[in-house]
């Protein structure tokens, strides 16, 4: 799966040149989101660019996978692990007192002073299931499936601000421009869906600090880029034909465009032209498939009630149900972003609001996948970019009180399905929830584990770009978290 760069033959051509020379107006904007990346002189391609029909075919893995696909529920803004998963009674004892200087020596924070007072847990905790996992009272639905998941309480990251931390999790690098995890999987494994993209992005209301760079294909061919689906209406703008323009006319037009692209491809040997050909063909197939996919009215009322989903109304619940529908249809990587977890003020009310929006649907996804026989080969992930501090954030100037600041040292995530142990808890933090004392799991370790579950060796899935052998997990030594694997 390693690939050397293929340089363009002759003059570098842009899409502007292409469309100007082509002179065909139909379909120019139908796949804007698929073709958002620009042509690069050092593009790479995972198969023969003269055969664009092969670019998304399923590819062999390094070893037998335990998962075929990933549904990643990314809680953008960073949930408070101390109020959801990592119960620390000691914080309640010390509430209002400065945190010990020995604990916070040499630390930096985004908005608070290191010697800020301790803030105790905001909710009650109790044990659930045969595993006895301890969860916050704000997660009543997750408690019903706690024996299906593994909770990792010892996650850590190198970044303490949202944008770089989100980019690190999604692309392996804190600086924009690298391929996202979904793009790496699409590049390495190909697609099992003929009429849908291999990598689909579903977002909630609100801003994402990392932006569209989190689902970019970077220096990989644009065909591997994540395709954002709109929350309501047509999943992709302009994918439907205008009134009076039937499928026969569309097919004839696309055949002309394909022939022109093929001629240019034979001259320039530019893999981005092959990407363009695939994008148009995918758009044609999606014209009938995507509207059916987004229509939740065909789901039973029992299923809608399970998720708390309502057809036609954008919500995290709808996105989780759509994620299951995408998984059924062969989509390789489904990223569901839920913004709004950044609790710098009133962490109790903020967390309550977010849990109300996400807890039921997250657990329902596990239940629904399991009853449909999909959980065993679907890897489900839930978590944010970092954690929250044991110290309180209070600022009269910023109108903040009883909040928690960014905490990269330690936070919690959960995993399910796709070869992950059931009813398991990994890692531990100290009595203040400040530092990890057992089984540290770095962001790159998590990425290596995700790739492993899909049959890919994170050290071998690499591309030579600008003279560097680049991979998702970086150049430093990182490991698959074998303790998580069933």
N, C-alpha and C positions, 0 to 999 in steps of 0.2 A: 504493500500500500504506500510505500515511499514513492515519491515522484519528483523528478528533476524539473526545473522550470522550462517552459517552452516559450521562447521569445517570438514575437510577431515577425512575420516575414514582411519586409518592405515598410512602408509608412504606417505608423500607428493610426488606426481609424477610430473615431468616436461614434457614439450613437447618433449624434447630430449629423455627422457626415452620412451615416447609413440612411437615416430617414430622408435626408435631403436628396440623395441619389436614388433612393427607392421610389419616391413619389407616390406611395400608396398610403392613403390616409386611414383606412379602416384598421382598427386594432392597435393604433399607436399607443393609446393610454390604457388598454385593457389590462395590461400586466405591469403597471407602474411599480407596484410594490414588489413584484418578482424581479424587476430589472433595475432596482434602485442603485446598485453598485456600479461604479464606473469601470471601464476597461483599464487594465493595468499591464504594463509592458512585461512584467514578470509573473503573469498568471500561471496557475498550475491546473492540472486536470487529471482526474483519476483513471481515465480510460482513453481510448483512441478518439481524438477530437474529430476525426473524419467520419466517425460513426456516432452521431449525436443521440441516436436512439438507445445507445448503451449507457449513457451517462447516469441514469438512475436505476439501472437494473440491480437486483440484489447481488451482493458480493460475499465472497467467503470470509469467514471470521478467522481470527488467529487460533481460537480454540472453541469448544462447544459453549454457547451462551446459555445463560439461565433466564434471560429476558429478551424479548423481541422488540420492545418499545419502551419509551419513558413518558410518563406524565409528571411534569415538575411544577408543583404549586409553589411559586416563589412569592413570599410575603415581603414585598418591598417596603423598606422603612425600618425593618428589624423589630420583630416581636420581643417582648420582655420575657426571657426565659425564667426569670425569678418569680414571675407571676403566673406562669403557665406550666412549666415542666420541672424546674430545679428548685425545690422547696428548701428554704433556708430559715429555720426557726431562730437561729442566732441573730438574724437581721431584726427580728421583732424585739429581741431583748435589747439590742443596741440602738434602736430607732431614736433619731434625734441627736445622737452623739457623733462626733467626728470619727471617720474611719481611721484605724491605727496608721500612723505614718509609715511603719515598716511595710505595710501592705501596698501603699500607693507610691512608694519612692520611685522617682524617675518616670512616672506615667504622664501622658498628655491626653487632654480631653477637648472635645469640640466646643463645649459651652460652659462647663463648670470647673471650679477649682478642685484640685485633687483632694483637699481636706474637707470637702462638703460632707454634710451630715448623712448618716445612714438612713435609708428608707426601707421599712419592713415589707414583707409580702402583703399584697393588697387583697388577696383572696384566700379562702380556705383550701386546703389540699386534702385528698383522701386517696386510698389505694383501691385499685380496680383489677378485676379479672383474675385468672389463675396466676398470672405473672406478678401481681401485686404492684404494678407500676403506679407511681404516685403522680396524680394530675390535679390541676387547678379545678375548682368548681365551675370555672368558665368554659370547660371543655366536656360537657355532659355527653355529647355525641361521640367524641373520640374515645371516651371511657368505654363505650359499647364495643369498640373494635380494638381495644388496647392489646389484646392477645394476638392480633394480626400484624402488629407493627414492631419495629425496633426504634427505641429512642436513644439518641446519642447526645449526652450532656457535656461533651468535651470537645466541641467544635471550636476552631480558632481561625483567625484571619490576620493578614498583615496590614489591613486598611481600616482606618477609623472614620472615614467620611463616606457618605452614601454612594456617590457616583463611582469612585474608584473601587469601592468594595463590591458593588453590584457588577461592575465590569469584570473584576477578578473572578467572581463566582461563575459568571456566564461565559467568559472568553478566556480565562486563565491569565489575564493580564490587566493591570489597573489602567492602562492607557488604551484609548479607542483605536481600532484598526485591526485587531486580531479576529480570527474566525470564532464564532460562538460554538458552544458545546453541541447544539443541534446541527450546526453546519458540519462539524467534525464527524458526527455520527452519520449524517447523510452522505458525506464524502467517503467515509470508510466502509459503510454498509450498503449504500444504495437505498432504494425504496421498494416497498411491497405494495404501494398504491399506484395504480396506473392513472387514476383520474383525480388525484389530490396531491398536493405537495408532500414531500417527505418530512417537512419541518413547518409546523403551524404555530402561530403565536396568538393567544387570546389575552386581552388586557381588561382590567377593570377601570372604573372612573378614577381619575387622579393622575398626577405626574409621576413618571419614572425617572429617577435621577440619572441613571445610566443611558437612557434614551434608546434609540433604534440601534445603536452600536451593540446592544446586548443580543441582538439576533442577526447581526451582520455576518456575511460569509467571509469578510476580510479579504485575504489574498487568494482564497479558494474561489473556484468558478461561481458566478452568481446563481447558478441553478441550485446551489446548496444553501442559499440564504433563507432565513425564516420568513414566512408569509403571514403578516398580520391579518386576521379576519376581523371585520367590523362587528361591533357588539349588537347592532340591529340592522335590519334591511339587508341589501345585497352584501354577502360576506366580503367581496372585493369590488370596489367601485369600477363601473364600466365593463364588468365581465359579461353582462347580458347584452344581447343584440338590441339595437334600437328598433323602434316600431317600423315595420315594413321591410326589415332586413332579415331574411330567413337563413336557416342553417346551410342551405345549399350555396347561397351567395357567400356566406362566411367561409365555407370550406374552400370554394374556388379562390377567394382572396388569399387565404392562408397558404394555399398551394403555390400561388405566384410568389408570395413572400418567402416561402421555404426554398423555392428554386433559386431565387436571387441570393438568399443567404448561403445556400450550398455552393454556389459559384464563387462567392467571395471567400468562403471557408477553404475551398480548394486552392485559392491563391495565397491568402494570408496565413492559413493554418492557425488562426486565432481561436482558442477554446471558448472565448466569450461569444463568438458567433454561434457555436454549437449550443451554448447556453441560451441564446436568443431563440434559436429554432425550437428547443425544448419548451421554452416559456410559452411561445405561441401555441404549440400543440397542447400543452397542459391547460392553457386558458380555454381552448375549444372543448376539451373533455370536461372541464369544470363547469361549463355553462349549464349543463344539466345536473351535474352531481352536487355542486355546492349549495344551490337553493334547497334541495331535498335534505341535505345534511343539516342545514341551519333551522329547518322547520321542526320544532319540538312537538307539534300537535299530534304527531304519530306515536309519541310515547304514551304509555298507559298513565292514567291518573295516579295510580299507585307509585309509579316511578317518579312522576313529577313531584308528588307529595314527599317522597323519600328524600329528594334533593332540596325540596323547598323551591323548585324552579317554576317559573311562570312564562309560558311562551310569549314572545314579543316584548318581554321586559328584561332589559340588560341587567345582569347580576352575576356575582361569583357562582351562585348555584347553577345558573344557566351555563356558565363557562365550564363547570365541572361535568355537567351532563354532556355538553358538546365534546369535551375531552374524551369521555367514554365512547361517544359515537365516532370520533376520529380514530380512536384506537381500534375499534371494530373494523374500520375501513382500511387499515394498513398503514396509517401515518406513523412514521418512525419516532418522532420527537414532538411532544405537545407541551408547550410552555404556557402556563397560566399565571399571569402576573396579577397580584392583588395589592395595589398601593394603599397607603394610609396608616402604616404601623409605627410611624415616627413619633413616639410619645414623649416629647420634651416637656409636656405639661399635662397634668391630670392623667397619669398613666392608667389609673383604675377605670375611669370612664372611657378612655380611648381604647383600652384593651377589651373592655366589655362590648363596645360597639363593633370592633373588628371580629371578635369571636362570634357575635350574633350573626354576622354576615358570612363567616367562613366555616365554623365548626361543623354544622350539620352537613353541608355539602361535601366537605373533605371526608367525613366518615362515610357518608352515603356513597361516595365514589369507591371506597374500599368494599363496602357491602355489595354494590352493584357489580363491580368487576368480579368479585368472588362468585356470586351466584350465576354469572354468565360464563364461568370457566376461563376468565381472562386475567385474573390476578396473578396466577402462577407465572405467567410470562410477560407481565407488565410491571415495570419498576415505577413505584409512586414515591415521590419525594416532597417533603413539606419543610420549608424553612426560609429565613431571611438572610441578609448579608452580614450581620453581626448581632451582638446581643445588646443588653442595656445594663447600666451601672447599678451596683448596690447602693450608690449614693444618690441623694435627691437632687434634682435640678430645680432651682428657684431663682427667678429673676424678675424684679419689679420692672426694669426697663423693657424687658421682652414680654411682660405679662405672663410669666410662666410660674407654676407652682406644682409641687407634688408630681414632678415628672422624672424621667430617667434619661441620662445622656447615652451616647454611643459607647459600646463596650466591645472591642474586638478580641479581648483576651479569652473569653469563654462565652459560648452560647449553645443552644439546643436545637436539634432538628429531629424529624422522624422519617423513617423509610419503611416501605412495605412491598410485598410481592417480589417477583422477578429474581428469586434466589436469595432473598434476605431472610434472616432468622425471624421467627415469630415470637412475640411476647418477651422481648429481650431489651435490656437497658445496658448501654455501654458508656464508660467514662464517669468521672466524678470531678467536682470542683471543691475548693476548700469551704469551710463553714460559713464564709461570707459570700460565696458564689463569685469570687473575684478571679482566682487563678485555677487552672486545671492541675489536679494532683494525680490523675490516673487516665491513661489511654488518650493522649492528645491526638486530635484528628484535624489536620490542616485542610483548608479548602482544596488544595491539589490532591490530597489523599481521597477526598470525597469524589473528585472528578475521576481519579484513577479507578475507584471502586465502581462508579457508574459505567465507565468504559468496559471494565472487567465483566460486569454482569451481562453486557451485550457481546461478549466474546472478543474484545479488543484489548491488546496489550498497550497500555498507555505510553510505553517507551518506544514502541514500534510504529504507532500511528503518528507519523511525522512527515513534514514537508520541508524541502530545502528551499528557503526563500532568502534572497539577497545574501547568499553564502552561509546562512545559518540554518541548522536543522531544528525547526520549530515544532513544538508539540503543545497540546492543550495544558499539560501539567508542568510546563517549564523545564528548565535545565537542571535544577537542583534535584536531589534524590527524594522521591516521595513514594508512598506505598499504598497498595490496595489494603483496605481495612478488612482483613480476613476474619476478624472476630464477628463481623456483621453477617457473613455469608452462611447460609444454611448448610 
